[in-house]
């Protein structure tokens, strides 16, 4: 995982969150579902990066 840039993941999380908010405001259920899944996956990736960094010391 050390090849994954955590800052790029953080930026992707921020963008996905904005898209979720936009989908909520426009009541677009299909987009809301898609971006929510993407946001969840990105958050899991970010957690894995953080956990790996912590285990390395």
Helices and strands as residue ranges (DSSP letters): H 6-26, H 29-56
